[in-house]
């Protein structure tokens, strides 16, 4: 079995499926172009726990963890089967790497997971489990988490991390799409440059980059990127840039293919 890629997508606002057609087309293209996985391990910015936690749910609930959006969005379901064996395998890998991890009996898929997966795998026929971020842990800890999970790539598992390359609500214009906020564009360009060269040390120190700290007043939306970067295991990414959402949300996506597959 060939080694699976690793995917990171900026999932945008919850209404991306309704209002970000270029991003949705990008996600569809990624799902179409990569090998079909045996299962998906999703890591979203919207689940944090005291230690990495994977869901044992056999039928994950579609969690509508938002308010104030169209009723159409609240009615959407993503009825993918769960992947409890994958949850157990992920916890075993983390434990073997010296990271305490645990299982949750029933956690479903939050919008950070099901929104992009709805476009990537619209038939909802690939088993999926979600793994939490670690509350109050930074980029290096999440990079290490991804490194521990990298063997899953050789087992047919697709690691899909979702968050946002920029996430400052003060940069958003909810009424207009408009041109990208210059500070958001500058930081997204900086991430793209250093991801392309594999400069992990610079990326870990992203808060020292131009507008890095402002792009992420809190870190949770960038931490999934570091999980993906760790799981990439030195592979270099293909970068996608759909238009920014609401002016300030970079919708960048990255796919790290195994070196032999590029």
N, C-alpha and C positions, 0 to 999 in steps of 0.2 A: 504494500500500500504506500502510495506516495505521500509525502508530508503535506499536511493541510496548511493553507495560509492562516494569517491572523488578520482580523479586521478591527479597525476603529472607525466609528462614525460619530460625527456631531449630530445629535438627534434633534436639535432645535427646540422650538416651543412644542407643547403637546399637539398643536394643530398642524404640524408639518404635513401630515397626510392630506390635509385639505388646502393648505396655502403655500406649500413649498414644492411645486411640481418638479423643478429641476433637481432638487435633492432626492425626491422620491425616485425619479428616473435614474439617478446615480446609484441609489441603493438597489434598485431592480437590476441594473447592469452588473453590479458586483455579485449579486446572488446568481445571476445567469452565467457569469464568466468563471466562477470558481468551481472546483470539484464538489460534487454533492457530498455533504458530510453524513456520517452515521448519527451524529448528535451535535447539539450546540451547547456550549457553555457561555452564557450571557453575563456580562459584568456591567452594571448600570450605575450612573451617578446617584440614582434615587433609592439605593438600599445601602445603608451603613450599619454595621454591627460592631460589637466590642471585639470580635475576632472574625476571621473569614468564615462565612456560613453559607452552606449550599442547601438547596431545597430538595426534599425527597418527594415532592408532590408528583403523583402520577398523571394528574390532569390540572396543570397550573391555571389558576384563576387569572383572567384579564383584569388587572387592577387599574381603575380609573382614578389615579391619584392626582387629580387636578380639579379645578372648578372654574366657572366663568367662560367656558368654551361652548361651541355649538353642540346641541343635543345629538347631532349626527355622530360626533366624536365619542360622546358618552355611550352611545349604543354599539360602538364597534367591539367586536370580540376577536380574539386570536386563540382558537381552540387547539393549539398544538399539544401533542402528548408530552408528558413529562419524561425525565431521564434520571430516575433515582439511582441507577447503577453508576451513571456518570457523576452524580453528586458524591457518592461514596468514594469513587476513584479520585476525584479532585481533593477531597478531604484527606485521603490517604497520602497523596503526593505532597500536600502541604505539611502534613504531620511528619513525613519522612525527611522533609527539608528543615525540620525544626520549628515550624510555625503551627501553633495550636489552632485547630479549626474544628467546626462543629456542623451538625446537620439540623435543618429546620423541617418539621414534618409536613408543612403545608404551604409555604410561601409561594405566591403566584408571580406573575410577570408584571412589573410596573411599566409605565409608559415609555421609559427610557429603553426598555427591551422590546416590548411588543410593537411599538410604532415603527422602528426601522425593520424589524423582522417581518412585519406585515408586507413590506415591499420586497425584501430580499427573498423570502420564502412564502409567497402569498397563499399557497395551498395549505399552510400550517401542518405539514405532514412530516417534519423533521423533529424528533424528540428534543426538548430543550429544558435545561435547568438553569437557574440563576444563582450566581455567587455574589455575596455582598462585598462591598469595600470594608475597610477597617477604619472605624471611627477614630479620629485624632492621630492617625498615622499618615506620614507624608509620602512624597514621590518615591524615595528610596525603598521604603517598605513595600510599596505597591509594585515597583520594578522587581523586587525579589519574589513577590507573590507570583508575578507572571513567569519569572524564570523557573520557579518550582512547577508550574503548570505546563511548561513547554512540551514535556513528553506526550501530552494528550494529542499533539499535532500528528504524531506517528501512529495514533490509534483511531484515525478517522474523525477526530473531533474538531469542529470549527470554534475557535475562541472569538467571540464578538464582544468587543468592549464599546460602550456608548457613553458619551458625555458631551462636552463641548470645548472646542479650542478657545473660545472666548465666552465669558459668562458674567458680564457686568450689566445688571438691569438698568443702570443709569445711562448706558449707551443705547438703549433700545427706543425706537419710535414705533409704538404699537399701531399707529394710524397709517404709516407710510413705509413702503419698502425702502425706497431711496438708495442713495449710494452708500457704500460701507463707511462706517465711522473710521476716520483715518487711523486712530489709535488701535482699533480692532484689526484693521488691515495690516498695520505694521507688525503687530504681535503674531498674527497668523502667518505672515510671510517669514518671520523669524523662526517660528516652529518648523515650517516647511523646509527652510534652508538647513537647519540642524538635523532634522529627521532624515533628509536626503543624504547627508554625509555620515550619518550614524554617530553623531556627536552626543553620546548619552550623557556625558558629564555636563555639557552645557544645558541640555534639556532638563536635567535634574535641578539645575540652578536657575530655572526659568524666571523666578521672581526678580532676578537681577537683569533680565532682558528688558529692552525698551517696552514699557507699558505692561510688563509681565504681571506685576502685583496688581495693577488696576484691572487687568483682564480677568482676574480671579480673586475677588474680594474674599471668597472662601474657596477651598481647593477641590471640593468633591467632584466638580465637573471635569477637571483635568486628570484626576487620579486614574480613571479607567484607561486613559492614553498610556500611562506608565505600566499598567498591567499588560497591555498589548505590546508595548516596547520590550518588556522583559520576556514575554513569550516569543517574540520575534527572533530571539537568540542570535542577534547579529545580522539577520537578513535586512535588506534595505527596502523601503516601501515604494509603492506606486501611490502618488498623491492625486486626489480629486478635489476640485473646488467648485461646487455649485454656488450660486449667488448667496450672499449673506441674507439671513432672515431678520426682518425688522431693523435693518441697518447695522446692528451691533453683534448679532450672533453669527460667527463664522460657521459654515456648514461643511467644513473640510472633512474628508474621509481619507483613510490610509489603509492600504492592503499590503501586508508583508508576505510575499511569496517566498517559498524555499528557493535558495540560490539556484538549484538545478532546474527549477520550473520557470525562472524568469527568461 
